Amino acid sequence: YGGNPVACKVAMAALDVLKEEDLMNNAVKMGEKVRKGLESISSSVLEVVRGKGLLNAIVVKQDNKNTLAWDICIKLMEQGLLAKPTHGNIIRLAPPLCISEEQVDEAVEIIGNVLAEYK
């Protein structure tokens, strides 16, 4: 924030929101729910689920063109879920800290439906 008084005031207000809305604990709780849900998905392309808090990743099997993660992310986007392919075979999931249980359930369902297309 470069020491600008207005920017510092905004940063302090943002930290207050994190504290008041208990977003750190929500990230831990919802992150565990995300990983548990993803680990329950049965798909031949799913290799491993990893993460901490709400920053999670799905590692998928490499394909010959090294585009599988990209292709899955496009299908997720078409279903209303944004994810980022990285390193060819990794799909990064980084939802907002204020995500609810219902939204986690919906996201896991979408991911499961998309991965089911790759059996």
SVG drawing of the C-alpha trace seen along z (x, -y; Angstrom):
<svg xmlns="http://www.w3.org/2000/svg" viewBox="-27 -10 32 55">
<polyline fill="none" stroke="black" stroke-width="0.4" points="0.0,0.0 3.0,-2.3 2.3,-4.2 -0.5,-6.2 -2.8,-7.1 -6.0,-6.4 -4.7,-3.1 -3.6,-2.1 -7.0,-3.0 -8.6,-0.7 -6.2,2.1 -7.0,1.8 -10.8,1.9 -10.2,5.0 -8.4,6.7 -11.3,5.7 -13.7,7.5 -11.5,10.6 -11.6,10.7 -15.3,9.7 -16.6,12.2 -14.3,15.0 -13.2,15.6 -10.0,17.4 -12.0,20.1 -14.5,20.3 -11.5,20.9 -10.3,23.8 -13.7,25.3 -14.8,24.9 -11.4,26.0 -11.7,29.3 -15.2,29.7 -13.9,29.0 -11.1,31.5 -13.4,34.2 -15.9,33.7 -13.3,33.8 -11.7,36.9 -15.1,38.7 -15.3,38.2 -14.5,41.3 -12.9,40.5 -10.2,42.2 -8.5,38.8 -8.3,37.6 -4.9,38.4 -4.8,36.4 -6.5,33.6 -4.3,31.3 -4.5,28.0 -4.7,25.9 -7.6,23.7 -9.5,22.6 -6.5,22.8 -6.9,26.3 -5.8,28.2 -6.9,31.2 -4.1,33.0 -5.3,34.8 -3.6,37.4 -1.4,36.1 -2.7,36.6 -0.7,36.7 -1.5,33.0 -1.1,31.9 -4.4,30.0 -6.6,32.1 -6.6,29.6 -7.4,26.8 -10.3,28.8 -11.7,29.6 -11.6,25.9 -13.4,24.9 -16.2,27.4 -16.3,26.1 -16.7,22.6 -19.5,23.7 -21.2,25.0 -20.7,21.7 -17.5,22.6 -14.2,20.8 -10.9,22.6 -7.4,22.1 -5.3,24.7 -1.6,24.6 1.5,26.6 -0.5,28.6 -2.2,31.1 -3.2,29.2 -6.5,27.3 -6.3,24.6 -9.4,23.8 -9.4,20.6 -12.9,19.6 -13.7,16.5 -13.1,16.7 -16.8,16.0 -18.0,19.1 -20.9,21.0 -21.5,24.7 -24.2,24.7 -21.8,23.1 -19.1,25.7 -21.6,28.5 -22.7,27.0 -19.0,26.6 -18.1,30.1 -21.2,31.4 -20.3,29.4 -16.7,30.8 -17.9,34.3 -20.3,34.0 -17.5,32.7 -15.0,35.3 -17.6,38.0 -17.4,37.2 -13.8,38.5 -14.4,42.1"/>
</svg>
